[in-house]
Amino acid sequence: MITGSEIEALFRINFNVLRFSFKDITEELALVQPQPAGNCINWILGHLLVSRDNVFSLIGQDKILTTEQSEPYRRGVKPNEVDRFMKLSQLQSILKRTPKRIKDGLESLTTTELAAVDDLDESLSYRLTFLHFHEVYHCGQIGLLRRLVGLEGVIK
């Protein structure tokens, strides 16, 4: 079974990929909508913070976004609601606070707690690694969106 420190390392890798991915992304570029469909970089980062709030809930940490802040970034919200989006710089500032919280929450969990199965027959470690996979998926989207707005990829 995967350990808490291994799960924390996976989220830390994503954090570093995201940090590098925002190089040269302006507030304006972060709002470019891919065509014919999809979400902009701003939405994806906000969505990842909503997802990290799900992680926090699972590991006994307080959420980092308010309900109002998270609403425009929930799954299924139309990408044309940019008037409700936070600034990219604000989202990045919030993201910077997440690695320590993930580490603190995971360090407080025992192996038994990580292995505990819920009513859906899923262990806590499984749910956390699924949320990590969800992040990886969206990190890849940000990499593609960098190219769509005319910037080079940052993972070489």
VMD Tcl script that builds the backbone (N, CA, C; Angstrom):
set m [mol new atoms 468]
animate dup $m
set s [atomselect $m all]
$s set {name element resname resid chain x y z} {
  {N N MET 1 A 0.842 -1.191 0.000}
  {CA C MET 1 A 0.000 0.000 0.000}
  {C C MET 1 A 0.882 1.247 0.000}
  {N N ILE 2 A 0.416 2.272 -0.646}
  {CA C ILE 2 A 1.127 3.539 -0.709}
  {C C ILE 2 A 1.057 4.236 0.657}
  {N N THR 3 A 2.145 4.859 1.036}
  {CA C THR 3 A 2.204 5.531 2.336}
  {C C THR 3 A 1.802 6.996 2.217}
  {N N GLY 4 A 1.549 7.610 3.358}
  {CA C GLY 4 A 1.219 9.026 3.383}
  {C C GLY 4 A 2.337 9.877 2.810}
  {N N SER 5 A 3.581 9.527 3.120}
  {CA C SER 5 A 4.699 10.331 2.606}
  {C C SER 5 A 4.833 10.170 1.092}
  {N N GLU 6 A 4.490 8.999 0.568}
  {CA C GLU 6 A 4.520 8.813 -0.885}
  {C C GLU 6 A 3.403 9.613 -1.557}
  {N N ILE 7 A 2.228 9.638 -0.955}
  {CA C ILE 7 A 1.127 10.438 -1.497}
  {C C ILE 7 A 1.492 11.915 -1.464}
  {N N GLU 8 A 2.086 12.344 -0.369}
  {CA C GLU 8 A 2.510 13.746 -0.251}
  {C C GLU 8 A 3.520 14.094 -1.328}
  {N N ALA 9 A 4.452 13.181 -1.623}
  {CA C ALA 9 A 5.462 13.427 -2.655}
  {C C ALA 9 A 4.810 13.582 -4.028}
  {N N LEU 10 A 3.783 12.796 -4.306}
  {CA C LEU 10 A 3.076 12.911 -5.585}
  {C C LEU 10 A 2.434 14.290 -5.736}
  {N N PHE 11 A 1.770 14.766 -4.687}
  {CA C PHE 11 A 1.154 16.088 -4.751}
  {C C PHE 11 A 2.213 17.192 -4.834}
  {N N ARG 12 A 3.364 16.973 -4.195}
  {CA C ARG 12 A 4.448 17.963 -4.260}
  {C C ARG 12 A 5.002 18.065 -5.685}
  {N N ILE 13 A 5.110 16.934 -6.371}
  {CA C ILE 13 A 5.548 16.948 -7.766}
  {C C ILE 13 A 4.571 17.769 -8.600}
  {N N ASN 14 A 3.270 17.531 -8.418}
  {CA C ASN 14 A 2.268 18.305 -9.160}
  {C C ASN 14 A 2.409 19.790 -8.867}
  {N N PHE 15 A 2.618 20.129 -7.603}
  {CA C PHE 15 A 2.770 21.534 -7.230}
  {C C PHE 15 A 3.919 22.162 -8.002}
  {N N ASN 16 A 5.035 21.465 -8.088}
  {CA C ASN 16 A 6.195 22.010 -8.799}
  {C C ASN 16 A 5.927 22.138 -10.292}
  {N N VAL 17 A 5.252 21.161 -10.877}
  {CA C VAL 17 A 4.885 21.252 -12.299}
  {C C VAL 17 A 4.000 22.473 -12.509}
  {N N LEU 18 A 3.007 22.644 -11.646}
  {CA C LEU 18 A 2.118 23.802 -11.774}
  {C C LEU 18 A 2.880 25.110 -11.629}
  {N N ARG 19 A 3.761 25.167 -10.644}
  {CA C ARG 19 A 4.535 26.388 -10.410}
  {C C ARG 19 A 5.321 26.779 -11.666}
  {N N PHE 20 A 5.967 25.807 -12.292}
  {CA C PHE 20 A 6.720 26.081 -13.518}
  {C C PHE 20 A 5.794 26.429 -14.678}
  {N N SER 21 A 4.623 25.818 -14.704}
  {CA C SER 21 A 3.686 26.002 -15.820}
  {C C SER 21 A 3.144 27.416 -15.912}
  {N N PHE 22 A 3.194 28.181 -14.839}
  {CA C PHE 22 A 2.642 29.535 -14.866}
  {C C PHE 22 A 3.662 30.580 -15.293}
  {N N LYS 23 A 4.877 30.140 -15.639}
  {CA C LYS 23 A 5.893 31.073 -16.129}
  {C C LYS 23 A 5.357 31.779 -17.380}
  {N N ASP 24 A 5.386 33.093 -17.354}
  {CA C ASP 24 A 4.980 33.960 -18.466}
  {C C ASP 24 A 3.477 33.949 -18.757}
  {N N ILE 25 A 2.675 33.324 -17.911}
  {CA C ILE 25 A 1.222 33.354 -18.099}
  {C C ILE 25 A 0.694 34.632 -17.452}
  {N N THR 26 A 0.109 35.490 -18.248}
  {CA C THR 26 A -0.480 36.734 -17.743}
  {C C THR 26 A -1.931 36.474 -17.357}
  {N N GLU 27 A -2.513 37.440 -16.663}
  {CA C GLU 27 A -3.939 37.335 -16.320}
  {C C GLU 27 A -4.771 37.164 -17.596}
  {N N GLU 28 A -4.390 37.903 -18.641}
  {CA C GLU 28 A -5.117 37.838 -19.907}
  {C C GLU 28 A -4.978 36.469 -20.573}
  {N N LEU 29 A -3.747 35.951 -20.645}
  {CA C LEU 29 A -3.536 34.639 -21.256}
  {C C LEU 29 A -4.258 33.541 -20.481}
  {N N ALA 30 A -4.352 33.696 -19.185}
  {CA C ALA 30 A -5.006 32.688 -18.347}
  {C C ALA 30 A -6.500 32.586 -18.617}
  {N N LEU 31 A -7.064 33.584 -19.302}
  {CA C LEU 31 A -8.505 33.583 -19.593}
  {C C LEU 31 A -8.835 33.187 -21.031}
  {N N VAL 32 A -7.822 32.854 -21.827}
  {CA C VAL 32 A -8.064 32.451 -23.217}
  {C C VAL 32 A -8.785 31.104 -23.211}
  {N N GLN 33 A -9.958 31.084 -23.872}
  {CA C GLN 33 A -10.771 29.869 -23.956}
  {C C GLN 33 A -10.359 29.065 -25.181}
  {N N PRO 34 A -10.000 27.799 -25.006}
  {CA C PRO 34 A -9.675 26.979 -26.173}
  {C C PRO 34 A -10.935 26.730 -26.999}
  {N N GLN 35 A -10.742 26.626 -28.306}
  {CA C GLN 35 A -11.880 26.398 -29.206}
  {C C GLN 35 A -11.708 25.058 -29.899}
  {N N PRO 36 A -12.762 24.310 -30.087}
  {CA C PRO 36 A -14.160 24.706 -29.971}
  {C C PRO 36 A -14.730 24.568 -28.564}
  {N N ALA 37 A -13.983 23.963 -27.651}
  {CA C ALA 37 A -14.516 23.779 -26.295}
  {C C ALA 37 A -13.362 23.597 -25.334}
  {N N GLY 38 A -13.681 23.681 -24.059}
  {CA C GLY 38 A -12.682 23.469 -23.023}
  {C C GLY 38 A -12.659 24.627 -22.054}
  {N N ASN 39 A -11.762 24.531 -21.098}
  {CA C ASN 39 A -11.650 25.552 -20.063}
  {C C ASN 39 A -10.299 26.245 -20.132}
  {N N CYS 40 A -10.277 27.461 -19.668}
  {CA C CYS 40 A -9.058 28.269 -19.664}
  {C C CYS 40 A -8.156 27.877 -18.493}
  {N N ILE 41 A -6.931 28.376 -18.516}
  {CA C ILE 41 A -5.948 28.089 -17.473}
  {C C ILE 41 A -6.464 28.554 -16.110}
  {N N ASN 42 A -7.064 29.720 -16.048}
  {CA C ASN 42 A -7.591 30.225 -14.782}
  {C C ASN 42 A -8.589 29.235 -14.196}
  {N N TRP 43 A -9.523 28.748 -15.014}
  {CA C TRP 43 A -10.530 27.815 -14.512}
  {C C TRP 43 A -9.881 26.530 -14.018}
  {N N ILE 44 A -8.917 26.030 -14.784}
  {CA C ILE 44 A -8.284 24.766 -14.397}
  {C C ILE 44 A -7.577 24.913 -13.056}
  {N N LEU 45 A -6.848 26.004 -12.845}
  {CA C LEU 45 A -6.176 26.187 -11.559}
  {C C LEU 45 A -7.197 26.309 -10.435}
  {N N GLY 46 A -8.254 27.076 -10.635}
  {CA C GLY 46 A -9.293 27.167 -9.612}
  {C C GLY 46 A -9.914 25.811 -9.327}
  {N N HIS 47 A -10.129 25.038 -10.379}
  {CA C HIS 47 A -10.694 23.694 -10.244}
  {C C HIS 47 A -9.752 22.791 -9.445}
  {N N LEU 48 A -8.455 22.926 -9.684}
  {CA C LEU 48 A -7.486 22.129 -8.921}
  {C C LEU 48 A -7.489 22.515 -7.444}
  {N N LEU 49 A -7.726 23.779 -7.147}
  {CA C LEU 49 A -7.828 24.194 -5.744}
  {C C LEU 49 A -9.091 23.620 -5.106}
  {N N VAL 50 A -10.179 23.549 -5.850}
  {CA C VAL 50 A -11.391 22.892 -5.348}
  {C C VAL 50 A -11.080 21.425 -5.056}
  {N N SER 51 A -10.338 20.796 -5.951}
  {CA C SER 51 A -9.954 19.401 -5.756}
  {C C SER 51 A -9.041 19.239 -4.531}
  {N N ARG 52 A -8.122 20.179 -4.359}
  {CA C ARG 52 A -7.268 20.113 -3.167}
  {C C ARG 52 A -8.097 20.298 -1.898}
  {N N ASP 53 A -9.167 21.063 -1.969}
  {CA C ASP 53 A -10.074 21.155 -0.824}
  {C C ASP 53 A -10.686 19.789 -0.510}
  {N N ASN 54 A -10.960 18.999 -1.539}
  {CA C ASN 54 A -11.437 17.635 -1.307}
  {C C ASN 54 A -10.372 16.805 -0.595}
  {N N VAL 55 A -9.119 16.980 -1.002}
  {CA C VAL 55 A -8.009 16.307 -0.321}
  {C C VAL 55 A -7.979 16.744 1.139}
  {N N PHE 56 A -8.062 18.048 1.376}
  {CA C PHE 56 A -8.008 18.555 2.750}
  {C C PHE 56 A -9.108 17.951 3.614}
  {N N SER 57 A -10.298 17.842 3.057}
  {CA C SER 57 A -11.411 17.250 3.802}
  {C C SER 57 A -11.103 15.806 4.195}
  {N N LEU 58 A -10.462 15.077 3.295}
  {CA C LEU 58 A -10.143 13.672 3.566}
  {C C LEU 58 A -9.044 13.500 4.605}
  {N N ILE 59 A -8.148 14.482 4.704}
  {CA C ILE 59 A -6.993 14.328 5.610}
  {C C ILE 59 A -7.102 15.197 6.852}
  {N N GLY 60 A -8.301 15.696 7.121}
  {CA C GLY 60 A -8.532 16.419 8.371}
  {C C GLY 60 A -8.032 17.844 8.404}
  {N N GLN 61 A -7.899 18.476 7.245}
  {CA C GLN 61 A -7.460 19.871 7.174}
  {C C GLN 61 A -8.646 20.749 6.781}
  {N N ASP 62 A -8.617 21.997 7.204}
  {CA C ASP 62 A -9.656 22.939 6.795}
  {C C ASP 62 A -9.509 23.254 5.319}
  {N N LYS 63 A -10.638 23.515 4.674}
  {CA C LYS 63 A -10.615 23.900 3.260}
  {C C LYS 63 A -9.910 25.241 3.104}
  {N N ILE 64 A -9.384 25.471 1.927}
  {CA C ILE 64 A -8.609 26.679 1.655}
  {C C ILE 64 A -9.424 27.732 0.904}
  {N N LEU 65 A -10.506 27.310 0.259}
  {CA C LEU 65 A -11.383 28.226 -0.464}
  {C C LEU 65 A -12.714 28.374 0.264}
  {N N THR 66 A -13.298 29.544 0.132}
  {CA C THR 66 A -14.658 29.727 0.625}
  {C C THR 66 A -15.619 29.125 -0.405}
  {N N THR 67 A -16.857 28.930 -0.014}
  {CA C THR 67 A -17.859 28.423 -0.951}
  {C C THR 67 A -17.991 29.359 -2.140}
  {N N GLU 68 A -17.988 30.652 -1.889}
  {CA C GLU 68 A -18.110 31.642 -2.961}
  {C C GLU 68 A -16.922 31.572 -3.922}
  {N N GLN 69 A -15.715 31.418 -3.377}
  {CA C GLN 69 A -14.530 31.332 -4.231}
  {C C GLN 69 A -14.537 30.067 -5.084}
  {N N SER 70 A -15.004 28.967 -4.531}
  {CA C SER 70 A -14.939 27.697 -5.248}
  {C C SER 70 A -16.051 27.518 -6.283}
  {N N GLU 71 A -17.148 28.213 -6.122}
  {CA C GLU 71 A -18.319 27.989 -6.978}
  {C C GLU 71 A -18.032 28.063 -8.488}
  {N N PRO 72 A -17.332 29.084 -8.999}
  {CA C PRO 72 A -17.133 29.141 -10.454}
  {C C PRO 72 A -16.194 28.062 -11.002}
  {N N TYR 73 A -15.524 27.343 -10.119}
  {CA C TYR 73 A -14.530 26.362 -10.544}
  {C C TYR 73 A -14.995 24.916 -10.355}
  {N N ARG 74 A -16.236 24.745 -9.993}
  {CA C ARG 74 A -16.755 23.392 -9.809}
  {C C ARG 74 A -16.995 22.727 -11.159}
  {N N ARG 75 A -16.935 21.417 -11.142}
  {CA C ARG 75 A -17.174 20.627 -12.353}
  {C C ARG 75 A -18.528 21.000 -12.955}
  {N N GLY 76 A -18.530 21.201 -14.260}
  {CA C GLY 76 A -19.761 21.476 -14.973}
  {C C GLY 76 A -20.132 22.942 -15.094}
  {N N VAL 77 A -19.402 23.824 -14.411}
  {CA C VAL 77 A -19.695 25.249 -14.516}
  {C C VAL 77 A -19.249 25.730 -15.891}
  {N N LYS 78 A -20.069 26.535 -16.522}
  {CA C LYS 78 A -19.777 27.032 -17.868}
  {C C LYS 78 A -18.560 27.955 -17.841}
  {N N PRO 79 A -17.657 27.809 -18.819}
  {CA C PRO 79 A -16.429 28.611 -18.825}
  {C C PRO 79 A -16.655 30.095 -19.124}
  {N N ASN 80 A -17.874 30.493 -19.414}
  {CA C ASN 80 A -18.124 31.903 -19.725}
  {C C ASN 80 A -18.422 32.741 -18.478}
  {N N GLU 81 A -18.229 32.200 -17.315}
  {CA C GLU 81 A -18.512 32.923 -16.085}
  {C C GLU 81 A -17.246 33.589 -15.527}
  {N N VAL 82 A -16.416 34.130 -16.424}
  {CA C VAL 82 A -15.130 34.693 -16.010}
  {C C VAL 82 A -15.284 35.879 -15.059}
  {N N ASP 83 A -16.427 36.524 -15.068}
  {CA C ASP 83 A -16.624 37.644 -14.147}
  {C C ASP 83 A -16.626 37.178 -12.696}
  {N N ARG 84 A -16.784 35.881 -12.467}
  {CA C ARG 84 A -16.774 35.335 -11.109}
  {C C ARG 84 A -15.426 34.718 -10.744}
  {N N PHE 85 A -14.486 34.676 -11.690}
  {CA C PHE 85 A -13.184 34.071 -11.445}
  {C C PHE 85 A -12.323 34.976 -10.565}
  {N N MET 86 A -11.456 34.351 -9.781}
  {CA C MET 86 A -10.425 35.088 -9.057}
  {C C MET 86 A -9.293 35.408 -10.035}
  {N N LYS 87 A -8.491 36.362 -9.693}
  {CA C LYS 87 A -7.298 36.679 -10.487}
  {C C LYS 87 A -6.341 35.492 -10.425}
  {N N LEU 88 A -5.617 35.264 -11.507}
  {CA C LEU 88 A -4.635 34.190 -11.535}
  {C C LEU 88 A -3.633 34.347 -10.396}
  {N N SER 89 A -3.201 35.568 -10.147}
  {CA C SER 89 A -2.224 35.802 -9.075}
  {C C SER 89 A -2.775 35.385 -7.713}
  {N N GLN 90 A -4.064 35.588 -7.480}
  {CA C GLN 90 A -4.681 35.171 -6.217}
  {C C GLN 90 A -4.740 33.645 -6.136}
  {N N LEU 91 A -5.099 33.011 -7.240}
  {CA C LEU 91 A -5.138 31.544 -7.261}
  {C C LEU 91 A -3.747 30.960 -7.000}
  {N N GLN 92 A -2.729 31.559 -7.603}
  {CA C GLN 92 A -1.357 31.095 -7.396}
  {C C GLN 92 A -0.939 31.263 -5.940}
  {N N SER 93 A -1.330 32.355 -5.330}
  {CA C SER 93 A -1.012 32.601 -3.929}
  {C C SER 93 A -1.657 31.546 -3.029}
  {N N ILE 94 A -2.884 31.199 -3.330}
  {CA C ILE 94 A -3.574 30.156 -2.558}
  {C C ILE 94 A -2.893 28.811 -2.781}
  {N N LEU 95 A -2.532 28.505 -4.038}
  {CA C LEU 95 A -1.853 27.242 -4.336}
  {C C LEU 95 A -0.578 27.092 -3.513}
  {N N LYS 96 A 0.173 28.170 -3.346}
  {CA C LYS 96 A 1.440 28.115 -2.610}
  {C C LYS 96 A 1.247 27.663 -1.163}
  {N N ARG 97 A 0.070 27.833 -0.630}
  {CA C ARG 97 A -0.187 27.439 0.765}
  {C C ARG 97 A -0.587 25.967 0.909}
  {N N THR 98 A -0.799 25.280 -0.212}
  {CA C THR 98 A -1.332 23.923 -0.122}
  {C C THR 98 A -0.325 22.821 0.209}
  {N N PRO 99 A 0.926 22.868 -0.256}
  {CA C PRO 99 A 1.825 21.738 0.026}
  {C C PRO 99 A 2.019 21.463 1.518}
  {N N LYS 100 A 2.203 22.494 2.308}
  {CA C LYS 100 A 2.401 22.292 3.751}
  {C C LYS 100 A 1.163 21.672 4.391}
  {N N ARG 101 A 0.005 22.120 3.968}
  {CA C ARG 101 A -1.233 21.578 4.537}
  {C C ARG 101 A -1.406 20.107 4.178}
  {N N ILE 102 A -1.051 19.751 2.937}
  {CA C ILE 102 A -1.130 18.348 2.543}
  {C C ILE 102 A -0.146 17.525 3.370}
  {N N LYS 103 A 1.061 18.022 3.499}
  {CA C LYS 103 A 2.077 17.312 4.284}
  {C C LYS 103 A 1.630 17.153 5.733}
  {N N ASP 104 A 1.165 18.233 6.347}
  {CA C ASP 104 A 0.724 18.164 7.744}
  {C C ASP 104 A -0.422 17.177 7.926}
  {N N GLY 105 A -1.386 17.214 7.019}
  {CA C GLY 105 A -2.527 16.309 7.130}
  {C C GLY 105 A -2.140 14.857 6.954}
  {N N LEU 106 A -1.279 14.578 5.978}
  {CA C LEU 106 A -0.873 13.198 5.738}
  {C C LEU 106 A 0.029 12.673 6.839}
  {N N GLU 107 A 0.861 13.540 7.417}
  {CA C GLU 107 A 1.724 13.100 8.519}
  {C C GLU 107 A 0.924 12.704 9.753}
  {N N SER 108 A -0.279 13.251 9.872}
  {CA C SER 108 A -1.096 12.946 11.047}
  {C C SER 108 A -1.878 11.639 10.896}
  {N N LEU 109 A -1.857 11.034 9.705}
  {CA C LEU 109 A -2.613 9.805 9.470}
  {C C LEU 109 A -1.745 8.569 9.667}
  {N N THR 110 A -2.351 7.551 10.229}
  {CA C THR 110 A -1.651 6.281 10.399}
  {C C THR 110 A -1.851 5.410 9.166}
  {N N THR 111 A -1.043 4.380 9.058}
  {CA C THR 111 A -1.189 3.415 7.974}
  {C C THR 111 A -2.566 2.768 8.026}
  {N N THR 112 A -3.052 2.507 9.224}
  {CA C THR 112 A -4.382 1.916 9.396}
  {C C THR 112 A -5.460 2.853 8.863}
  {N N GLU 113 A -5.337 4.148 9.147}
  {CA C GLU 113 A -6.317 5.118 8.646}
  {C C GLU 113 A -6.274 5.211 7.123}
  {N N LEU 114 A -5.090 5.166 6.544}
  {CA C LEU 114 A -4.968 5.213 5.084}
  {C C LEU 114 A -5.550 3.964 4.427}
  {N N ALA 115 A -5.490 2.833 5.123}
  {CA C ALA 115 A -6.001 1.574 4.578}
  {C C ALA 115 A -7.494 1.387 4.840}
  {N N ALA 116 A -8.067 2.189 5.725}
  {CA C ALA 116 A -9.482 2.029 6.084}
  {C C ALA 116 A -10.365 2.190 4.848}
  {N N VAL 117 A -11.341 1.304 4.730}
  {CA C VAL 117 A -12.237 1.278 3.575}
  {C C VAL 117 A -13.547 1.961 3.952}
  {N N ASP 118 A -14.051 2.782 3.034}
  {CA C ASP 118 A -15.316 3.485 3.278}
  {C C ASP 118 A -16.503 2.662 2.775}
  {N N ASP 119 A -17.674 3.246 2.796}
  {CA C ASP 119 A -18.877 2.514 2.389}
  {C C ASP 119 A -18.935 2.236 0.883}
  {N N LEU 120 A -18.015 2.790 0.121}
  {CA C LEU 120 A -17.916 2.496 -1.313}
  {C C LEU 120 A -16.823 1.465 -1.601}
  {N N ASP 121 A -16.289 0.867 -0.541}
  {CA C ASP 121 A -15.197 -0.103 -0.634}
  {C C ASP 121 A -13.912 0.501 -1.183}
  {N N GLU 122 A -13.684 1.771 -0.888}
  {CA C GLU 122 A -12.463 2.445 -1.316}
  {C C GLU 122 A -11.682 2.873 -0.087}
  {N N SER 123 A -10.397 2.618 -0.106}
  {CA C SER 123 A -9.546 3.058 1.001}
  {C C SER 123 A -9.263 4.549 0.869}
  {N N LEU 124 A -8.875 5.135 1.970}
  {CA C LEU 124 A -8.498 6.546 1.949}
  {C C LEU 124 A -7.317 6.745 1.003}
  {N N SER 125 A -6.347 5.854 1.035}
  {CA C SER 125 A -5.192 6.000 0.132}
  {C C SER 125 A -5.632 5.922 -1.327}
  {N N TYR 126 A -6.604 5.077 -1.651}
  {CA C TYR 126 A -7.117 5.005 -3.019}
  {C C TYR 126 A -7.766 6.327 -3.416}
  {N N ARG 127 A -8.596 6.869 -2.558}
  {CA C ARG 127 A -9.276 8.131 -2.871}
  {C C ARG 127 A -8.271 9.256 -3.076}
  {N N LEU 128 A -7.236 9.291 -2.245}
  {CA C LEU 128 A -6.209 10.330 -2.376}
  {C C LEU 128 A -5.400 10.159 -3.664}
  {N N THR 129 A -5.060 8.923 -4.016}
  {CA C THR 129 A -4.303 8.725 -5.255}
  {C C THR 129 A -5.179 9.003 -6.473}
  {N N PHE 130 A -6.487 8.764 -6.375}
  {CA C PHE 130 A -7.373 9.147 -7.474}
  {C C PHE 130 A -7.372 10.671 -7.642}
  {N N LEU 131 A -7.453 11.414 -6.525}
  {CA C LEU 131 A -7.426 12.880 -6.614}
  {C C LEU 131 A -6.086 13.359 -7.173}
  {N N HIS 132 A -5.016 12.636 -6.874}
  {CA C HIS 132 A -3.720 12.968 -7.464}
  {C C HIS 132 A -3.776 12.767 -8.979}
  {N N PHE 133 A -4.327 11.629 -9.426}
  {CA C PHE 133 A -4.474 11.383 -10.861}
  {C C PHE 133 A -5.282 12.505 -11.521}
  {N N HIS 134 A -6.347 12.931 -10.871}
  {CA C HIS 134 A -7.187 14.022 -11.379}
  {C C HIS 134 A -6.333 15.275 -11.596}
  {N N GLU 135 A -5.447 15.557 -10.649}
  {CA C GLU 135 A -4.544 16.709 -10.791}
  {C C GLU 135 A -3.610 16.545 -11.975}
  {N N VAL 136 A -3.049 15.360 -12.128}
  {CA C VAL 136 A -2.114 15.113 -13.223}
  {C C VAL 136 A -2.798 15.373 -14.563}
  {N N TYR 137 A -4.023 14.910 -14.691}
  {CA C TYR 137 A -4.811 15.122 -15.910}
  {C C TYR 137 A -4.894 16.613 -16.233}
  {N N HIS 138 A -5.238 17.414 -15.232}
  {CA C HIS 138 A -5.393 18.847 -15.450}
  {C C HIS 138 A -4.049 19.564 -15.609}
  {N N CYS 139 A -3.001 19.063 -14.981}
  {CA C CYS 139 A -1.664 19.635 -15.216}
  {C C CYS 139 A -1.295 19.488 -16.692}
  {N N GLY 140 A -1.622 18.346 -17.279}
  {CA C GLY 140 A -1.377 18.140 -18.707}
  {C C GLY 140 A -2.166 19.112 -19.561}
  {N N GLN 141 A -3.393 19.381 -19.164}
  {CA C GLN 141 A -4.190 20.362 -19.910}
  {C C GLN 141 A -3.528 21.740 -19.877}
  {N N ILE 142 A -3.009 22.118 -18.732}
  {CA C ILE 142 A -2.345 23.421 -18.636}
  {C C ILE 142 A -1.135 23.459 -19.565}
  {N N GLY 143 A -0.409 22.346 -19.643}
  {CA C GLY 143 A 0.723 22.280 -20.568}
  {C C GLY 143 A 0.291 22.498 -22.014}
  {N N LEU 144 A -0.815 21.881 -22.405}
  {CA C LEU 144 A -1.335 22.074 -23.764}
  {C C LEU 144 A -1.825 23.504 -23.965}
  {N N LEU 145 A -2.486 24.063 -22.970}
  {CA C LEU 145 A -2.998 25.428 -23.089}
  {C C LEU 145 A -1.862 26.448 -23.198}
  {N N ARG 146 A -0.731 26.181 -22.563}
  {CA C ARG 146 A 0.434 27.071 -22.726}
  {C C ARG 146 A 0.771 27.185 -24.215}
  {N N ARG 147 A 0.750 26.069 -24.900}
  {CA C ARG 147 A 1.091 26.073 -26.328}
  {C C ARG 147 A 0.022 26.760 -27.151}
  {N N LEU 148 A -1.234 26.595 -26.761}
  {CA C LEU 148 A -2.327 27.235 -27.492}
  {C C LEU 148 A -2.270 28.760 -27.383}
  {N N VAL 149 A -1.712 29.264 -26.273}
  {CA C VAL 149 A -1.606 30.725 -26.124}
  {C C VAL 149 A -0.255 31.242 -26.614}
  {N N GLY 150 A 0.539 30.356 -27.240}
  {CA C GLY 150 A 1.780 30.793 -27.876}
  {C C GLY 150 A 3.036 30.664 -27.051}
  {N N LEU 151 A 2.986 29.929 -25.939}
  {CA C LEU 151 A 4.159 29.755 -25.101}
  {C C LEU 151 A 4.709 28.340 -25.242}
  {N N GLU 152 A 5.993 28.204 -24.952}
  {CA C GLU 152 A 6.612 26.866 -24.971}
  {C C GLU 152 A 6.176 26.074 -23.757}
  {N N GLY 153 A 6.274 24.758 -23.899}
  {CA C GLY 153 A 6.045 23.887 -22.739}
  {C C GLY 153 A 7.160 24.062 -21.731}
  {N N VAL 154 A 6.910 23.725 -20.498}
  {CA C VAL 154 A 7.938 23.877 -19.472}
  {C C VAL 154 A 8.542 22.544 -19.057}
  {N N ILE 155 A 7.927 21.451 -19.427}
  {CA C ILE 155 A 8.461 20.133 -19.144}
  {C C ILE 155 A 9.184 19.673 -20.403}
  {N N LYS 156 A 10.475 19.511 -20.286}
  {CA C LYS 156 A 11.284 19.160 -21.479}
  {C C LYS 156 A 11.960 17.830 -21.285}
}
mol reanalyze $m
mol bondsrecalc $m
mol representation Tube
mol addrep $m
